[in-house]
C-alpha cells in the first residue's frame, strides 16, 4: 500500500501543534481566523459539510473533503475526526498542493 502523503503532512502538522481537530475546535479556529485550511471527512454528515463549507467560503478559507473520519483521526494519532483545521499558513499551502495532486 502506497503511503498517503496528505495524511502524513496532517500528522506532521499535528506534531507541530498546528491542527485544531473536531468540530468545536475547528469552528473556533475558523471564526477567529486562525485556520488556513479545513479538511472534512468524506463520511461527515451533509449538515456538517454544508456548515463548514459556508463558514470557510465566507472567510475565504480553503476547504476540502479528503479521506474518511477513521483515516483522518488515525493520521493525527486520535480517534475518529470529521473536521480538521490547519492553523499554519505554510503547512496549509503544502497540504493543499498535495490534495490537488491526489484529487486532480
N, CA, C and O of each residue as an XYZ file, in Angstrom:
416
protein
N       0.837     -1.190      0.000
C       0.000      0.000      0.000
C       0.878      1.249      0.000
O       1.808      1.362      0.800
N       0.583      2.169     -0.887
C       1.347      3.402     -1.007
C       1.009      4.345      0.154
O      -0.168      4.549      0.452
N       2.016      4.920      0.809
C       1.712      5.840      1.913
C       1.004      7.093      1.408
O       1.297      7.593      0.322
N       0.080      7.585      2.204
C      -0.711      8.756      1.840
C       0.016     10.015      2.314
O       0.137     10.254      3.516
N       0.489     10.806      1.376
C       1.283     11.991      1.726
C       0.454     13.080      2.402
O       0.970     13.816      3.243
N      -0.810     13.189      2.048
C      -1.665     14.202      2.680
C      -1.830     13.874      4.164
O      -1.695     14.750      5.019
N      -2.124     12.605      4.463
C      -2.274     12.190      5.861
C      -0.954     12.369      6.605
O      -0.946     12.782      7.765
N       0.165     12.060      5.943
C       1.479     12.238      6.569
C       1.736     13.707      6.902
O       2.296     14.021      7.952
N       1.328     14.600      6.007
C       1.529     16.034      6.267
C       0.607     16.524      7.381
O       0.996     17.374      8.181
N      -0.616     15.988      7.435
C      -1.507     16.341      8.533
C      -0.932     15.849      9.860
O      -1.052     16.526     10.882
N      -0.311     14.674      9.843
C       0.333     14.140     11.033
C       1.472     15.048     11.482
O       1.639     15.307     12.674
N       2.250     15.526     10.523
C       3.350     16.439     10.836
C       2.814     17.743     11.438
O       3.390     18.278     12.385
N       1.721     18.242     10.885
C       1.115     19.468     11.401
C       0.613     19.256     12.832
O       0.733     20.150     13.670
N       0.051     18.075     13.113
C      -0.414     17.764     14.466
C       0.762     17.732     15.442
O       0.666     18.254     16.553
N       1.856     17.126     15.028
C       3.042     17.062     15.881
C       3.601     18.453     16.161
O       4.185     18.691     17.218
N       3.423     19.364     15.219
C       3.874     20.745     15.386
C       2.872     21.580     16.190
O       3.134     22.742     16.503
N       1.728     20.982     16.521
C       0.713     21.707     17.293
C      -0.100     22.675     16.460
O      -0.627     23.653     16.990
N      -0.212     22.420     15.164
C      -0.896     23.343     14.254
C      -2.212     22.803     13.714
O      -2.693     23.279     12.686
N      -2.810     21.810     14.390
C      -4.094     21.243     13.971
C      -5.134     21.495     15.051
O      -4.896     21.243     16.232
N      -6.287     21.993     14.633
C      -7.462     22.072     15.512
C      -8.389     20.963     15.039
O      -8.947     21.043     13.945
N      -8.560     19.919     15.863
C      -9.346     18.768     15.409
C     -10.689     18.715     16.109
O     -10.830     19.128     17.260
N     -11.663     18.203     15.396
C     -13.016     18.128     15.920
C     -13.812     19.359     15.524
O     -13.249     20.419     15.251
N     -15.119     19.204     15.497
C     -15.994     20.289     15.030
C     -15.858     21.563     15.856
O     -15.755     22.658     15.301
N     -15.858     21.425     17.177
C     -15.837     22.608     18.037
C     -14.544     23.404     17.869
O     -14.582     24.618     17.668
N     -13.408     22.726     17.951
C     -12.124     23.428     17.849
C     -11.890     23.986     16.443
O     -11.347     25.079     16.286
N     -12.300     23.232     15.431
C     -12.141     23.724     14.062
C     -13.002     24.963     13.837
O     -12.543     25.940     13.246
N     -14.247     24.924     14.307
C     -15.132     26.081     14.152
C     -14.575     27.293     14.880
O     -14.639     28.411     14.371
N     -14.035     27.076     16.053
C     -13.448     28.166     16.835
C     -12.255     28.788     16.090
O     -12.106     30.010     16.066
N     -11.415     27.951     15.489
C     -10.258     28.487     14.766
C     -10.674     29.187     13.471
O     -10.021     30.140     13.047
N     -11.752     28.723     12.842
C     -12.260     29.398     11.636
C     -12.794     30.779     12.002
O     -12.475     31.774     11.352
N     -13.603     30.823     13.042
C     -14.207     32.106     13.433
C     -13.176     33.112     13.920
O     -13.358     34.317     13.743
N     -12.092     32.636     14.532
C     -11.048     33.557     14.989
C     -10.011     33.831     13.897
O      -9.026     34.534     14.122
N     -10.253     33.263     12.710
C      -9.408     33.451     11.526
C      -7.975     32.948     11.722
O      -7.037     33.498     11.145
N      -7.809     31.902     12.538
C      -6.507     31.263     12.702
C      -6.333     30.092     11.738
O      -5.207     29.642     11.525
N      -7.405     29.595     11.159
C      -7.346     28.453     10.240
C      -6.982     28.925      8.834
O      -7.487     29.940      8.352
N      -6.097     28.169      8.190
C      -5.715     28.461      6.810
C      -6.194     27.376      5.849
O      -6.121     27.538      4.631
N      -6.685     26.271      6.405
C      -7.203     25.156      5.616
C      -8.114     24.328      6.506
O      -7.824     24.117      7.683
N      -9.221     23.861      5.934
C     -10.117     22.952      6.652
C     -10.257     21.688      5.815
O     -10.501     21.747      4.610
N     -10.097     20.540      6.478
C     -10.233     19.243      5.822
C     -11.405     18.517      6.463
O     -11.422     18.289      7.673
N     -12.387     18.155      5.639
C     -13.571     17.443      6.110
C     -13.479     15.976      5.706
O     -12.971     15.650      4.633
N     -13.967     15.108      6.559
C     -14.029     13.685      6.235
C     -15.109     13.470      5.184
O     -16.135     14.150      5.185
N     -14.871     12.531      4.299
C     -15.850     12.244      3.255
C     -17.131     11.660      3.826
O     -18.188     11.750      3.201
N     -17.045     11.058      5.015
C     -18.231     10.468      5.625
C     -18.895     11.380      6.664
O     -19.722     10.921      7.452
N     -18.538     12.658      6.669
C     -19.206     13.616      7.550
C     -20.637     13.831      7.045
O     -20.922     13.634      5.864
N     -21.517     14.231      7.937
C     -22.913     14.438      7.540
C     -23.023     15.624      6.586
O     -22.157     16.498      6.556
N     -24.093     15.637      5.817
C     -24.314     16.733      4.865
C     -24.441     18.075      5.574
O     -23.966     19.089      5.063
N     -25.078     18.095      6.751
C     -25.197     19.344      7.513
C     -23.831     19.853      7.951
O     -23.560     21.051      7.877
N     -22.971     18.951      8.405
C     -21.619     19.339      8.818
C     -20.853     19.902      7.636
O     -20.216     20.950      7.742
N     -20.916     19.201      6.507
C     -20.212     19.669      5.309
C     -20.706     21.046      4.891
O     -19.903     21.941      4.626
N     -22.021     21.219      4.830
C     -22.596     22.489      4.417
C     -22.183     23.615      5.364
O     -21.812     24.704      4.924
N     -22.250     23.345      6.651
C     -21.896     24.343      7.654
C     -20.448     24.802      7.502
O     -20.167     26.001      7.511
N     -19.530     23.842      7.363
C     -18.117     24.202      7.264
C     -17.773     24.804      5.910
O     -16.973     25.737      5.845
N     -18.351     24.298      4.831
C     -18.102     24.900      3.521
C     -18.582     26.356      3.506
O     -17.898     27.222      2.960
N     -19.746     26.633      4.097
C     -20.268     28.006      4.141
C     -19.395     28.910      5.005
O     -19.090     30.037      4.615
N     -18.990     28.419      6.181
C     -18.143     29.221      7.074
C     -16.807     29.533      6.412
O     -16.295     30.645      6.540
N     -16.245     28.564      5.711
C     -14.960     28.769      5.040
C     -15.103     29.702      3.838
O     -14.249     30.557      3.606
N     -16.168     29.536      3.088
C     -16.394     30.405      1.930
C     -16.554     31.861      2.375
O     -16.045     32.773      1.724
N     -17.249     32.069      3.466
C     -17.474     33.420      3.983
C     -16.154     34.093      4.371
O     -16.002     35.305      4.221
N     -15.204     33.301      4.869
C     -13.924     33.845      5.342
C     -12.763     33.586      4.376
O     -11.607     33.831      4.721
N     -13.064     33.093      3.168
C     -12.043     32.792      2.150
C     -10.972     31.819      2.654
O      -9.777     32.036      2.453
N     -11.414     30.755      3.306
C     -10.515     29.704      3.783
C     -10.746     28.476      2.905
O     -11.888     28.043      2.747
N      -9.683     27.906      2.330
C      -9.864     26.699      1.512
C     -10.426     25.547      2.346
O     -10.027     25.346      3.493
N     -11.344     24.804      1.762
C     -11.995     23.695      2.455
C     -12.108     22.525      1.483
O     -12.635     22.670      0.380
N     -11.608     21.367      1.900
C     -11.613     20.186      1.048
C     -12.180     18.989      1.791
O     -12.083     18.896      3.015
N     -12.774     18.073      1.031
C     -13.153     16.762      1.559
C     -12.015     15.821      1.220
O     -11.560     15.769      0.077
N     -11.553     15.072      2.224
C     -10.457     14.139      1.970
C     -10.490     13.002      2.984
O     -10.549     13.251      4.188
N     -10.454     11.796      2.528
C     -10.388     10.573      3.354
C     -11.615     10.453      4.264
O     -12.446     11.358      4.335
N     -11.705      9.332      4.947
C     -12.816      9.138      5.876
C     -12.377      9.533      7.286
O     -11.202      9.807      7.528
N     -13.332      9.557      8.205
C     -13.048     10.051      9.552
C     -12.047      9.174     10.291
O     -11.285      9.676     11.116
N     -12.034      7.887     10.015
C     -11.074      6.998     10.669
C      -9.653      7.315     10.207
O      -8.737      7.392     11.025
N      -9.466      7.499      8.895
C      -8.140      7.799      8.354
C      -7.628      9.147      8.859
O      -6.451      9.274      9.194
N      -8.504     10.152      8.915
C      -8.099     11.465      9.427
C      -7.695     11.376     10.892
O      -6.663     11.911     11.295
N      -8.517     10.696     11.684
C      -8.219     10.560     13.112
C      -6.948      9.778     13.358
O      -6.104     10.201     14.148
N      -6.797      8.634     12.690
C      -5.592      7.822     12.857
C      -4.350      8.585     12.400
O      -3.277      8.446     12.988
N      -4.499      9.381     11.363
C      -3.369     10.143     10.838
C      -2.803     11.135     11.828
O      -1.602     11.407     11.820
N      -3.652     11.677     12.678
C      -3.174     12.643     13.672
C      -3.040     12.013     15.060
O      -2.794     12.710     16.044
N      -3.202     10.698     15.126
C      -2.996      9.998     16.392
C      -4.148     10.109     17.361
O      -3.945     10.018     18.572
N      -5.348     10.301     16.861
C      -6.528     10.418     17.707
C      -7.615      9.493     17.182
O      -7.389      8.736     16.238
N      -8.794      9.552     17.790
C      -9.914      8.746     17.326
C     -10.511      9.338     16.059
O      -9.882     10.152     15.383
N     -11.718      8.924     15.750
C     -12.404      9.430     14.565
C     -12.492     10.950     14.601
O     -12.841     11.527     15.631
N     -12.181     11.600     13.490
C     -12.298     13.048     13.374
C     -12.981     13.382     12.066
O     -12.551     12.936     11.002
N     -14.051     14.170     12.139
C     -14.784     14.585     10.940
C     -14.217     15.867     10.341
O     -14.342     16.107      9.140
N     -13.587     16.697     11.192
C     -13.103     18.006     10.737
C     -11.723     18.281     11.319
O     -11.480     18.054     12.504
N     -10.823     18.773     10.471
C      -9.502     19.223     10.904
C      -9.263     20.612     10.330
O      -9.578     20.870      9.168
N      -8.710     21.501     11.139
C      -8.324     22.823     10.659
C      -6.813     22.967     10.828
O      -6.279     22.699     11.904
N      -6.132     23.385      9.777
C      -4.688     23.595      9.815
C      -4.448     25.065     10.122
O      -4.934     25.942      9.406
N      -3.703     25.333     11.179
C      -3.515     26.702     11.658
C      -2.117     27.246     11.382
O      -1.609     28.070     12.142
N      -1.506     26.794     10.313
C      -0.208     27.306      9.881
C      -0.269     27.516      8.373
O      -0.613     26.597      7.629
N       0.059     28.705      7.930
C      -0.118     29.041      6.514
C       0.783     28.223      5.595
O       0.325     27.760      4.551
N       2.034     28.035      5.950
C       2.955     27.275      5.116
C       2.550     25.813      4.987
O       2.544     25.258      3.888
N       2.213     25.193      6.111
C       1.754     23.806      6.080
C       0.463     23.680      5.283
O       0.281     22.726      4.525
N      -0.430     24.647      5.459
C      -1.708     24.610      4.734
C      -1.473     24.652      3.226
O      -2.108     23.902      2.484
N      -0.581     25.507      2.768
C      -0.300     25.599      1.332
C       0.282     24.292      0.799
O      -0.072     23.852     -0.295
N       1.172     23.676      1.569
C       1.756     22.392      1.160
C       0.701     21.300      1.086
O       0.678     20.510      0.141
N      -0.162     21.260      2.076
C      -1.217     20.241      2.118
C      -2.209     20.449      0.972
O      -2.649     19.482      0.349
N      -2.558     21.699      0.694
C      -3.454     21.998     -0.426
C      -2.853     21.496     -1.727
O      -3.556     20.906     -2.547
N      -1.556     21.724     -1.927
C      -0.869     21.244     -3.122
C      -0.938     19.728     -3.257
O      -1.163     19.207     -4.349
N      -0.744     19.023     -2.148
C      -0.820     17.554     -2.167
C      -2.252     17.070     -2.438
O      -2.455     16.115     -3.186
N      -3.227     17.725     -1.834
C      -4.615     17.335     -2.072
C      -4.963     17.519     -3.539
O      -5.611     16.658     -4.134
N      -4.542     18.624     -4.126
C      -4.838     18.880     -5.539
C      -4.151     17.863     -6.448
O      -4.695     17.515     -7.496
N      -2.957     17.378     -6.065
C      -2.294     16.336     -6.836
C      -3.102     15.044     -6.818
O      -3.256     14.379     -7.843
N      -3.615     14.697     -5.640
C      -4.347     13.447     -5.472
C      -5.727     13.527     -6.107
O      -6.126     12.631     -6.851
N      -6.461     14.608     -5.811
C      -7.833     14.747     -6.278
C      -7.878     15.101     -7.761
O      -8.718     14.596     -8.505
N      -6.981     15.959     -8.172
C      -6.925     16.299     -9.601
C      -7.478     17.600     -9.967
O      -7.472     17.964    -11.142
